[in-house]
Amino acid sequence: MDIKYLKGVGEKRAEAFSKIGINTLDDFLNFIPRAYINKN
């Protein structure tokens, strides 16, 4: 399933996800960020 068809994800957000390699629902569920921002 293409990520742009998920509720809350439109064309612009799907384009942003595509830039980091997330194009399908499976890509989204298996995505593990490499770094986190600590806001303490």
C-alpha positions in Angstrom: 0.0 0.0 0.0 1.3 3.4 -0.9 1.9 5.7 2.1 0.0 8.6 0.6 -3.3 6.7 1.0 -3.1 6.5 4.8 -5.3 8.8 6.8 -3.4 12.0 7.7 -0.8 11.6 5.0 -1.3 13.7 1.9 0.8 14.4 -1.1 3.2 16.8 0.6 3.9 14.5 3.6 4.2 11.5 1.3 6.8 13.4 -0.7 8.7 14.2 2.6 8.6 10.5 3.6 9.8 9.6 0.1 13.0 11.7 0.6 14.0 9.5 3.5 13.1 6.3 1.8 9.6 5.6 3.1 7.3 4.8 0.2 5.1 2.0 1.4 3.3 1.1 4.7 5.9 -1.7 5.2 8.7 0.8 4.9 7.0 3.0 7.5 6.5 0.2 10.0 10.1 -1.0 9.7 11.7 2.4 9.8 14.1 2.8 12.7 15.6 6.3 13.1 19.4 6.5 13.4 19.4 9.4 15.9 17.1 11.1 18.4 16.9 14.7 19.5 17.1 15.1 23.3 15.1 18.1 24.3 16.0 18.2 28.0 
